[in-house]
Amino acid sequence: MNLDEDMAEIEDLSDLSQITDITLRQRNTTSGYDNYTTSTFQNTTGGDTSKTTVYLVVDTNFIVSHLRLLNDLQALHTSYNDTYRIIIPKQVIRELDGLKNANKYEGGLEIGKLARMAIDWCYKNMHDNDIIVRGQKLYECLNRDVVKDDAILDCCLYLKVNHSTSLIILMSNDKNLCVKALTNEVMTISYRKGMTAELIASKIVEESGFQGLHRPVRENLIDDNSDLFVRESTPGAYDDDVMLVDDESEHEIRSATHLEELSSSIYDQAKVLVLEAVDFAVKKSFGDEIDLIGYDSSKVNSLRDACYTIKQLGISTFSEYFNRSSFDPIRSLNSRHQLKLLSSVPVTLEDLKLFREFWARFLTEIYKKREQKLNNDLKSILSYWDRAVNSI
């Protein structure tokens, strides 16, 4: 196989969506830990230099769909003073290994072949000790127990903590993971048709300033006519609202003509935000005594779980956040009918409006106790929800 000639670059939106779904299924069916390690892929001399100001952390769906774009980025590094590094997380290598023998899927997508090409590309660069492409080393993590999406996010956060003057960017087409990243102040890039390595490299290097990050990172690094969106939770970067949700754009809002598609998108985003907000509120309320109430965040995985947690812990946990005379989420969730509507993907437009209004108010009140950066992020996400619902 000629790796350069066969290298993948998937542009069809339905194919991209399908690949993202397939890689997510692989992620959700893979056990957290196994005997597989990434030591085979870890280059030993491709260390970081003082020049490095940008780390591009690649998700599985991105490397499977856009290997040619990543290869072009690797080839361009000398033109940009070796400013950036491409990081392959341990979780991604594990998932590629699981996908390499996959059968064909709908539309003739050869996922197994795409995964094998990605593995070959990683191996070639890391075996050659390439200074740009490297794997996440076994010790490069903040929490060894995290799995799946959180393992990739942990890779980003490790780099953010240990390279505080650097720009950390997640490259992913997974909306949920991008929302998690943005919530944790990690920028994201999601593929848009026509995106090129030159465009990505020039803009991220321009924004990083190369000599140091001395100015706020703009949330949209390319002008309004461009299809590349790179975002960070930086307050004050713009006076007007700039949407922070993954690769959604106004064009996509207008094209989301099907209520089912829009409801599913908002539901997925709400689930990520609500689960994180509930976890924050519970831990802030109980601190070191959290074990006494039997709370286990690993068992709160759905909106229904979050609703029951809110009901169970009730006033003792959430009273400081809500003026119950104007908004009482616990009372609403005590209604079985309301609880079902608020923990499921909305079916009708009225259901969607109710879903949006309830969780928007819930999140807004919780976030009042949080950093201003996170409040700005939330404001932008809720603004997207409003525009999206009003577009129907």
KAJO-V166834 format. One record per run of one state. SS is the DSSP state (H for helix, E for strand, C for the rest). FROM is the first residue (numbers start at 0). TO is the last residue. If there is no record, write none. Layout:
ss: <SS SS>
from: <FROM FROM>
to: <TO TO>
This chain:
ss: <C H C H C H C E C H C H C H C E C H C H C H C E C H C E C H C E C H C E C H C H C H C H C H C H C H C H C>
from: <0 2 6 12 29 38 41 53 58 59 65 66 75 76 80 83 88 89 99 105 108 110 127 132 135 148 162 166 171 174 183 186 189 196 208 229 231 249 255 258 293 296 299 302 318 328 333 335 342 348 367 371 390>
to: <1 5 11 28 37 40 52 57 58 64 65 74 75 79 82 87 88 98 104 107 109 126 131 134 147 161 165 170 173 182 185 188 195 207 228 230 248 254 257 292 295 298 301 317 327 332 334 341 347 366 370 389 391>
